[in-house]
Every structure is written in structure tokens, then in C-alpha cells.
Amino acid sequence: MPRTEEVFAATWKDLEWTVKHHNKPAWLVPLEDAYRISFVKPDAACLPLGATSNLYDPDLNIVDSVPSSKTIAI
């Protein structure tokens, strides 16, 4: 099952609460079929092809990013 707008919206709501509650940045990490929130910087090799993980501060500004290192094999 692919990531959907509904799954993103639910995760975003959790991210908003997490960064405000802990008052520290958190990563929004895309997975193949979902998202997760992490305080640990993700490994670019673990992200799905074409995806980017963003670090959001408590004001929900992006302060860092990690793009996937996966490429299409030809």
C-alpha cells in the first residue's frame, strides 16, 4: 500500500504534537508505505527511492534534510 494523503495528514498531526511537546526538532521519515517520526537522523540508504526526510523544529520549519541515496538501476 503506498503512502497516502490521509496517512501523511495523521503523521503530520503527530509531528506537530511531538515537536511542541518535547520542544526539540524531529525527523519526518518517509517509509515505503507510511511515515515515522524520529529524533535520530535517518540513513539516506534506508529511505525509499525519490524520498526526502525533513527535520522540523518546534515552529515546524525545515532545518535539515536527507535525500534518499537510492538510484534506479538501468
Backbone torsions as a table, in degrees:
resi	resn	phi	psi	omega
1	MET	NA	128.3	-178.7
2	PRO	-77.4	163.2	174.7
3	ARG	-64.0	139.9	-178.9
4	THR	-121.7	166.6	176.3
5	GLU	-62.2	-35.6	-179.8
6	GLU	-66.4	-42.6	178.4
7	VAL	-64.5	-42.7	178.6
8	PHE	-62.2	-45.6	-178.2
9	ALA	-59.9	-42.0	179.0
10	ALA	-66.2	-41.6	179.9
11	THR	-68.2	-38.5	178.8
12	TRP	-60.6	-41.9	178.5
13	LYS	-61.3	-41.9	176.7
14	ASP	-64.9	-39.2	178.6
15	LEU	-63.0	-45.0	178.7
16	GLU	-55.4	-46.9	-179.6
17	TRP	-65.2	-45.0	-175.6
18	THR	-60.1	-49.6	-176.9
19	VAL	-69.4	-32.8	178.6
20	LYS	-75.9	-41.3	-178.5
21	HIS	-65.7	-44.5	-178.2
22	HIS	-89.0	-11.1	-179.4
23	ASN	51.6	44.3	175.8
24	LYS	-153.1	156.7	-177.8
25	PRO	-63.3	152.4	176.5
26	ALA	-141.7	149.4	178.8
27	TRP	-88.5	136.0	169.0
28	LEU	-100.3	110.4	-171.0
29	VAL	-108.9	116.3	176.0
30	PRO	-75.6	138.5	174.0
31	LEU	-113.3	-178.5	-180.0
32	GLU	-59.6	-40.7	-174.7
33	ASP	-131.6	12.7	-178.1
34	ALA	-160.6	-167.5	175.3
35	TYR	-135.2	157.1	171.2
36	ARG	-137.8	160.1	177.6
37	ILE	-109.0	135.8	-176.5
38	SER	-144.3	148.3	172.0
39	PHE	-94.4	-4.9	-179.6
40	VAL	-102.3	132.3	-179.9
41	LYS	-61.7	128.3	-178.3
42	PRO	-74.5	156.3	176.0
43	ASP	-84.7	128.2	-178.3
44	ALA	-56.5	-31.8	-179.2
45	ALA	-71.8	-17.2	-179.0
46	CYS	-92.0	-8.5	-179.0
47	LEU	-84.3	147.3	177.9
48	PRO	-63.0	153.7	178.2
49	LEU	-50.6	127.5	176.9
50	GLY	81.0	-1.5	-177.2
51	ALA	-92.1	156.3	175.0
52	THR	-133.6	134.6	174.7
53	SER	-96.7	135.8	-179.6
54	ASN	-116.4	143.8	174.5
55	LEU	-97.8	122.5	-178.5
56	TYR	-109.2	133.6	176.0
57	ASP	-83.4	175.8	-178.4
58	PRO	-60.4	-18.5	175.0
59	ASP	-91.8	7.1	178.8
60	LEU	65.9	29.3	171.4
61	ASN	-91.3	142.7	175.6
62	ILE	-76.9	123.7	-178.6
63	VAL	-114.9	-8.5	176.3
64	ASP	-164.3	157.6	179.2
65	SER	-143.0	151.2	173.8
66	VAL	-132.2	111.3	176.5
67	PRO	-82.2	152.4	176.0
68	SER	-61.3	142.7	176.9
69	SER	-96.8	1.4	-179.5
70	LYS	-74.4	143.5	177.9
71	THR	-128.1	162.8	178.5
72	ILE	-81.1	128.4	177.6
73	ALA	-82.9	129.4	-178.9
74	ILE	-107.9	NA	NA
